[in-house]
Amino acid sequence: MNTLSQEQAASREKTLMVALLLSMWAPLATGIAVVLSRSTTQLADFIRRSVELVALFVSWWVFRHLQRKEELGPEEKAALERIAGLCVAAALCCSGIVMLVLALSRLSTFQPGGNVYLGIGIAGLGLITNAWFWRRYTLLTNEHYSTVIDTQRQLYRAKAFVDLCVIVALAAVAVNPIHPVTRYIDVLGSVAVSFYLLWSGYCTARTATSQKNLNQVPGT
């Protein structure tokens, strides 16, 4: 495990901090959007953002701790990186399970309505932001591999995909909320996102626990 230069460490810590700060407002904004609508996808998205916020905090704290505790040995550092990676994986899997259960439980009682435009706007901004962080973390991973940074790359790739699915589902509700197809688009949107989150969580956990990741950079 190569040591980051002071400039590289500062750049990565700043990126993690900015990502954390930007993510803090998302659960609140999405929660307001949930109150204004009755969308299954919107409620599931609120739960997802809240869980991911915890994982982002853990990743930031672990990276900051690693850079300030130079006396830690390679095994201790690797253990902390695995913890951060597994937290991200757990957040993805937890979000996926919650979204799947919620979608299936409300399949027979779906009643679209309310104002979903705020939700579309939030998801649109989220898509732009998350796509940027996905690219940013990809560049940082290619420059110097770190399990913490690579799991963030995988997290933001999943977040960007989820935001795209949310936009499609909410747009269908906005265009024609009473159409029979809208019901399935909204609910199936949650199902599709849940399976993608579960798959991403599995991949992230595998990355965090793989010993070869300590010395090799995986392909992007």
C-alpha positions as a Markdown table, in Angstrom:
| # | Residue | x | y | z |
|---|---|---|---|---|
| 1 | Met | 0.0 | 0.0 | 0.0 |
| 2 | Asn | 1.7 | 3.1 | -1.2 |
| 3 | Thr | 1.6 | 6.3 | 0.8 |
| 4 | Leu | -0.2 | 9.3 | -0.5 |
| 5 | Ser | 1.6 | 12.6 | -0.8 |
| 6 | Gln | 0.4 | 15.5 | 1.3 |
| 7 | Glu | -1.2 | 17.1 | -1.7 |
| 8 | Gln | -3.0 | 13.9 | -2.8 |
| 9 | Ala | -4.3 | 13.2 | 0.7 |
| 10 | Ala | -5.6 | 16.8 | 1.0 |
| 11 | Ser | -7.3 | 16.5 | -2.4 |
| 12 | Arg | -9.1 | 13.3 | -1.5 |
| 13 | Glu | -10.1 | 14.5 | 2.0 |
| 14 | Lys | -11.5 | 17.6 | 0.5 |
| 15 | Thr | -13.5 | 15.7 | -2.1 |
| 16 | Leu | -14.9 | 13.4 | 0.7 |
| 17 | Met | -15.8 | 16.4 | 2.8 |
| 18 | Val | -17.6 | 18.2 | 0.0 |
| 19 | Ala | -19.5 | 15.0 | -0.9 |
| 20 | Leu | -20.6 | 14.7 | 2.8 |
| 21 | Leu | -21.7 | 18.3 | 3.1 |
| 22 | Leu | -23.7 | 18.2 | -0.2 |
| 23 | Ser | -25.4 | 15.0 | 0.9 |
| 24 | Met | -26.5 | 16.4 | 4.2 |
| 25 | Trp | -29.4 | 18.4 | 2.7 |
| 26 | Ala | -30.7 | 15.6 | 0.5 |
| 27 | Pro | -32.7 | 13.6 | 3.1 |
| 28 | Leu | -34.4 | 16.8 | 4.3 |
| 29 | Ala | -35.2 | 18.0 | 0.8 |
| 30 | Thr | -36.4 | 14.6 | -0.3 |
| 31 | Gly | -38.5 | 14.2 | 2.9 |
| 32 | Ile | -40.3 | 17.4 | 2.0 |
| 33 | Ala | -40.9 | 16.0 | -1.5 |
| 34 | Val | -42.4 | 12.8 | 0.0 |
| 35 | Val | -44.9 | 14.9 | 2.0 |
| 36 | Leu | -46.0 | 16.6 | -1.2 |
| 37 | Ser | -46.5 | 13.4 | -3.1 |
| 38 | Arg | -47.5 | 9.7 | -2.6 |
| 39 | Ser | -44.9 | 8.2 | -4.8 |
| 40 | Thr | -43.4 | 4.8 | -3.7 |
| 41 | Thr | -40.2 | 5.7 | -5.5 |
| 42 | Gln | -40.0 | 9.0 | -3.7 |
| 43 | Leu | -40.4 | 7.5 | -0.3 |
| 44 | Ala | -37.8 | 4.8 | -1.1 |
| 45 | Asp | -35.4 | 7.4 | -2.3 |
| 46 | Phe | -35.7 | 9.3 | 1.0 |
| 47 | Ile | -34.8 | 6.2 | 2.9 |
| 48 | Arg | -31.9 | 5.5 | 0.6 |
| 49 | Arg | -30.4 | 9.0 | 0.9 |
| 50 | Ser | -30.6 | 8.8 | 4.7 |
| 51 | Val | -28.8 | 5.5 | 5.0 |
| 52 | Glu | -26.1 | 6.6 | 2.5 |
| 53 | Leu | -25.4 | 9.7 | 4.5 |
| 54 | Val | -24.2 | 7.6 | 7.4 |
| 55 | Ala | -21.9 | 5.6 | 5.1 |
| 56 | Leu | -20.4 | 8.8 | 3.7 |
| 57 | Phe | -19.6 | 10.1 | 7.1 |
| 58 | Val | -17.9 | 6.8 | 8.1 |
| 59 | Ser | -15.8 | 6.9 | 4.9 |
| 60 | Trp | -14.8 | 10.5 | 5.5 |
| 61 | Trp | -13.9 | 9.8 | 9.1 |
| 62 | Val | -11.9 | 6.7 | 8.2 |
| 63 | Phe | -9.9 | 8.4 | 5.5 |
| 64 | Arg | -9.2 | 11.4 | 7.7 |
| 65 | His | -8.1 | 9.1 | 10.6 |
| 66 | Leu | -5.8 | 7.2 | 8.3 |
| 67 | Gln | -4.0 | 10.3 | 7.1 |
| 68 | Arg | -3.5 | 11.7 | 10.6 |
| 69 | Lys | -2.4 | 8.4 | 12.3 |
| 70 | Glu | 0.8 | 7.7 | 10.4 |
| 71 | Glu | 1.9 | 5.3 | 13.2 |
| 72 | Leu | -0.7 | 2.8 | 12.1 |
| 73 | Gly | 0.6 | -0.4 | 10.6 |
| 74 | Pro | -0.4 | -1.7 | 7.1 |
| 75 | Glu | -2.8 | -4.3 | 8.7 |
| 76 | Glu | -4.5 | -1.7 | 10.8 |
| 77 | Lys | -4.9 | 0.6 | 7.9 |
| 78 | Ala | -6.3 | -2.2 | 5.7 |
| 79 | Ala | -8.8 | -3.1 | 8.5 |
| 80 | Leu | -10.1 | 0.5 | 8.7 |
| 81 | Glu | -10.4 | 0.7 | 4.9 |
| 82 | Arg | -12.4 | -2.5 | 5.0 |
| 83 | Ile | -14.7 | -1.1 | 7.6 |
| 84 | Ala | -15.4 | 2.0 | 5.5 |
| 85 | Gly | -16.0 | -0.2 | 2.4 |
| 86 | Leu | -18.3 | -2.6 | 4.2 |
| 87 | Cys | -20.3 | 0.4 | 5.6 |
| 88 | Val | -20.9 | 1.6 | 2.1 |
| 89 | Ala | -21.8 | -1.9 | 1.0 |
| 90 | Ala | -24.2 | -2.2 | 4.0 |
| 91 | Ala | -25.8 | 1.1 | 3.1 |
| 92 | Leu | -26.3 | 0.0 | -0.5 |
| 93 | Cys | -27.8 | -3.4 | 0.5 |
| 94 | Cys | -30.0 | -1.9 | 3.2 |
| 95 | Ser | -31.4 | 0.7 | 0.8 |
| 96 | Gly | -32.0 | -2.0 | -1.8 |
| 97 | Ile | -33.9 | -4.2 | 0.7 |
| 98 | Val | -36.0 | -1.3 | 2.0 |
| 99 | Met | -36.9 | -0.2 | -1.5 |
| 100 | Leu | -37.8 | -3.8 | -2.6 |
| 101 | Val | -40.0 | -4.4 | 0.5 |
| 102 | Leu | -41.7 | -1.0 | 0.2 |
| 103 | Ala | -42.4 | -1.5 | -3.5 |
| 104 | Leu | -43.9 | -5.0 | -3.1 |
| 105 | Ser | -45.9 | -4.0 | 0.0 |
| 106 | Arg | -47.6 | -1.1 | -1.8 |
| 107 | Leu | -48.1 | -2.8 | -5.1 |
| 108 | Ser | -51.8 | -3.4 | -4.4 |
| 109 | Thr | -52.4 | 0.0 | -2.8 |
| 110 | Phe | -50.6 | 2.3 | -5.2 |
| 111 | Gln | -52.3 | 5.7 | -5.4 |
| 112 | Pro | -50.2 | 8.2 | -7.4 |
| 113 | Gly | -50.9 | 11.8 | -6.9 |
| 114 | Gly | -49.7 | 15.0 | -5.3 |
| 115 | Asn | -46.9 | 17.3 | -6.5 |
| 116 | Val | -43.9 | 15.3 | -7.8 |
| 117 | Tyr | -42.1 | 18.2 | -9.5 |
| 118 | Leu | -40.0 | 19.0 | -6.5 |
| 119 | Gly | -38.9 | 15.4 | -6.4 |
| 120 | Ile | -38.0 | 15.5 | -10.1 |
| 121 | Gly | -35.9 | 18.6 | -9.5 |
| 122 | Ile | -34.1 | 17.1 | -6.6 |
| 123 | Ala | -33.4 | 13.9 | -8.5 |
| 124 | Gly | -32.1 | 16.0 | -11.5 |
| 125 | Leu | -29.7 | 17.9 | -9.3 |
| 126 | Gly | -28.7 | 14.7 | -7.7 |
| 127 | Leu | -28.0 | 13.1 | -11.0 |
| 128 | Ile | -25.7 | 15.9 | -12.1 |
| 129 | Thr | -23.9 | 16.0 | -8.7 |
| 130 | Asn | -23.5 | 12.2 | -8.4 |
| 131 | Ala | -22.3 | 11.8 | -12.0 |
| 132 | Trp | -19.6 | 14.4 | -11.3 |
| 133 | Phe | -18.5 | 12.7 | -8.1 |
| 134 | Trp | -18.5 | 9.4 | -9.9 |
| 135 | Arg | -16.1 | 10.8 | -12.5 |
| 136 | Arg | -14.0 | 12.5 | -9.8 |
| 137 | Tyr | -13.6 | 9.4 | -7.7 |
| 138 | Thr | -12.8 | 7.4 | -10.9 |
| 139 | Leu | -9.9 | 9.8 | -11.7 |
| 140 | Leu | -8.6 | 9.6 | -8.1 |
| 141 | Thr | -8.8 | 5.8 | -8.1 |
| 142 | Asn | -6.8 | 5.6 | -11.4 |
| 143 | Glu | -4.2 | 8.0 | -10.0 |
| 144 | His | -3.7 | 6.2 | -6.7 |
| 145 | Tyr | -5.7 | 3.2 | -5.5 |
| 146 | Ser | -7.4 | 3.3 | -2.2 |
| 147 | Thr | -10.2 | 1.0 | -1.0 |
| 148 | Val | -12.0 | 4.0 | 0.6 |
| 149 | Ile | -11.9 | 6.0 | -2.6 |
| 150 | Asp | -12.8 | 3.1 | -4.8 |
| 151 | Thr | -15.9 | 2.2 | -2.8 |
| 152 | Gln | -17.0 | 5.9 | -3.1 |
| 153 | Arg | -16.6 | 5.5 | -6.8 |
| 154 | Gln | -18.9 | 2.5 | -6.8 |
| 155 | Leu | -21.3 | 4.3 | -4.4 |
| 156 | Tyr | -21.7 | 7.4 | -6.6 |
| 157 | Arg | -22.1 | 5.2 | -9.8 |
| 158 | Ala | -25.0 | 3.5 | -8.0 |
| 159 | Lys | -26.4 | 6.9 | -6.8 |
| 160 | Ala | -26.3 | 8.3 | -10.4 |
| 161 | Phe | -28.2 | 5.3 | -11.7 |
| 162 | Val | -30.8 | 5.5 | -9.0 |
| 163 | Asp | -31.4 | 9.2 | -9.6 |
| 164 | Leu | -32.0 | 8.5 | -13.3 |
| 165 | Cys | -34.5 | 5.8 | -12.4 |
| 166 | Val | -36.3 | 8.1 | -10.0 |
| 167 | Ile | -36.6 | 10.8 | -12.6 |
| 168 | Val | -38.1 | 8.4 | -15.1 |
| 169 | Ala | -40.6 | 7.1 | -12.5 |
| 170 | Leu | -41.6 | 10.5 | -11.2 |
| 171 | Ala | -41.9 | 11.9 | -14.7 |
| 172 | Ala | -44.4 | 9.2 | -15.5 |
| 173 | Val | -46.5 | 10.2 | -12.5 |
| 174 | Ala | -46.3 | 13.8 | -13.5 |
| 175 | Val | -47.4 | 13.2 | -17.1 |
| 176 | Asn | -50.3 | 11.0 | -16.4 |
| 177 | Pro | -50.8 | 10.0 | -12.7 |
| 178 | Ile | -54.1 | 8.0 | -13.3 |
| 179 | His | -52.9 | 6.0 | -16.2 |
| 180 | Pro | -52.7 | 2.2 | -15.4 |
| 181 | Val | -49.2 | 2.0 | -16.7 |
| 182 | Thr | -48.0 | 4.7 | -14.4 |
| 183 | Arg | -48.6 | 2.4 | -11.4 |
| 184 | Tyr | -46.2 | -0.2 | -12.7 |
| 185 | Ile | -43.6 | 2.3 | -13.9 |
| 186 | Asp | -43.4 | 3.9 | -10.4 |
| 187 | Val | -43.4 | 0.6 | -8.5 |
| 188 | Leu | -41.2 | -1.3 | -10.9 |
| 189 | Gly | -38.9 | 1.6 | -10.9 |
| 190 | Ser | -38.3 | 1.0 | -7.2 |
| 191 | Val | -37.8 | -2.7 | -7.8 |
| 192 | Ala | -35.3 | -2.1 | -10.6 |
| 193 | Val | -33.4 | 0.3 | -8.4 |
| 194 | Ser | -33.4 | -2.1 | -5.4 |
| 195 | Phe | -31.9 | -4.9 | -7.4 |
| 196 | Tyr | -29.2 | -2.6 | -8.7 |
| 197 | Leu | -28.4 | -1.4 | -5.2 |
| 198 | Leu | -28.1 | -5.0 | -4.0 |
| 199 | Trp | -25.8 | -5.8 | -6.8 |
| 200 | Ser | -23.7 | -2.7 | -6.2 |
| 201 | Gly | -23.6 | -3.5 | -2.5 |
| 202 | Tyr | -22.3 | -7.0 | -3.2 |
| 203 | Cys | -19.6 | -5.7 | -5.6 |
| 204 | Thr | -18.5 | -3.1 | -3.0 |
| 205 | Ala | -18.3 | -5.6 | -0.2 |
| 206 | Arg | -16.2 | -7.9 | -2.5 |
| 207 | Thr | -13.9 | -5.0 | -3.2 |
| 208 | Ala | -13.5 | -4.1 | 0.4 |
| 209 | Thr | -12.7 | -7.6 | 1.5 |
| 210 | Ser | -10.5 | -8.7 | -1.4 |
| 211 | Gln | -6.8 | -8.8 | -0.3 |
| 212 | Lys | -5.6 | -8.2 | -3.8 |
| 213 | Asn | -7.1 | -4.7 | -3.7 |
| 214 | Leu | -4.4 | -3.7 | -1.3 |
| 215 | Asn | -1.8 | -3.9 | -4.1 |
| 216 | Gln | -3.7 | -3.8 | -7.4 |
| 217 | Val | -5.9 | -1.3 | -9.1 |
| 218 | Pro | -8.9 | -2.9 | -10.7 |
| 219 | Gly | -10.1 | -1.9 | -14.1 |
| 220 | Thr | -12.7 | 0.8 | -14.5 |
